[in-house]
């Protein structure tokens, strides 16, 4: 299992940065290798991604979501991964967006990319492209979803 942590400061209010991140279907516009994300319902997405010439499809569940604070997910199928994106207001017009992902590369291409640091670089690039994407829109999001998703109760 590999953990990747990256952050970027964007010139956008926290609500705009959060709102844009919840527009999952826009991810192919700034995420390298993401060919399609389809929002199935309020907490489920279907992804089609490519890495090293190999295309994979998988489903993910949004496990926690709190407006202007965080979005967390876990894969339901395909390569094992989970993560959280957090949003921190630095001032009225600046937000720190932090991505923390736990990945368990599946298959030769993913394991090789992980060992070579390509996954780290891809996430770093994705964060920089998100910054450019929202800043080129003058800090305005393409849509909003302000729903709240609570984490599942802990089993004892």
QUIWOZI-V662293 format. One record per residue. D_CENTER is the distance of its C-alpha to the mean C-alpha in Angstrom with 1 decimal. Layout:
BEGIN
d_center->D_CENTER
d_center->D_CENTER
END
This chain:
BEGIN
d_center->17.8
d_center->15.9
d_center->13.9
d_center->11.9
d_center->11.5
d_center->11.1
d_center->11.6
d_center->12.8
d_center->15.3
d_center->15.2
d_center->18.4
d_center->17.4
d_center->18.2
d_center->15.8
d_center->16.2
d_center->15.3
d_center->12.2
d_center->11.0
d_center->12.5
d_center->10.9
d_center->7.3
d_center->8.9
d_center->10.2
d_center->8.1
d_center->11.2
d_center->11.0
d_center->8.0
d_center->11.0
d_center->12.6
d_center->10.6
d_center->8.7
d_center->11.7
d_center->12.8
d_center->10.7
d_center->13.8
d_center->13.1
d_center->11.0
d_center->13.5
d_center->13.4
d_center->16.2
d_center->16.9
d_center->15.6
d_center->13.9
d_center->13.5
d_center->11.6
d_center->13.1
d_center->11.5
d_center->13.7
d_center->12.9
d_center->15.6
d_center->16.4
d_center->19.9
d_center->21.3
d_center->20.2
d_center->18.3
d_center->16.7
d_center->15.8
d_center->14.3
d_center->13.6
d_center->11.2
d_center->12.1
d_center->10.6
d_center->12.9
d_center->12.9
d_center->12.3
d_center->14.5
d_center->14.9
d_center->14.5
d_center->13.6
d_center->10.6
d_center->8.2
d_center->8.5
d_center->8.6
d_center->10.8
d_center->12.0
d_center->15.3
d_center->16.6
d_center->16.4
d_center->15.2
d_center->14.6
d_center->11.3
d_center->9.7
d_center->7.7
d_center->7.5
d_center->6.4
d_center->10.0
d_center->11.9
d_center->15.5
d_center->18.2
d_center->20.2
d_center->22.6
d_center->23.0
d_center->21.3
d_center->18.9
d_center->15.7
d_center->14.1
d_center->10.3
d_center->9.6
d_center->7.0
d_center->9.0
d_center->8.7
d_center->11.8
d_center->12.7
d_center->16.0
d_center->16.7
d_center->18.7
d_center->21.4
d_center->23.2
d_center->20.8
d_center->17.7
d_center->20.1
d_center->21.7
d_center->18.5
d_center->17.6
d_center->21.2
d_center->21.3
d_center->18.3
d_center->16.6
d_center->13.3
d_center->13.4
d_center->14.4
d_center->11.9
d_center->9.0
d_center->11.5
d_center->12.2
d_center->8.9
d_center->8.9
d_center->12.5
d_center->12.1
d_center->9.9
d_center->12.9
d_center->15.4
d_center->14.1
d_center->14.4
d_center->17.4
d_center->19.1
d_center->19.0
d_center->20.9
d_center->18.2
d_center->18.3
d_center->15.5
d_center->16.0
d_center->16.1
d_center->15.5
d_center->15.0
d_center->16.4
d_center->16.8
d_center->16.9
d_center->16.0
d_center->17.9
d_center->17.3
d_center->19.9
d_center->23.2
d_center->24.0
d_center->26.6
d_center->29.7
END
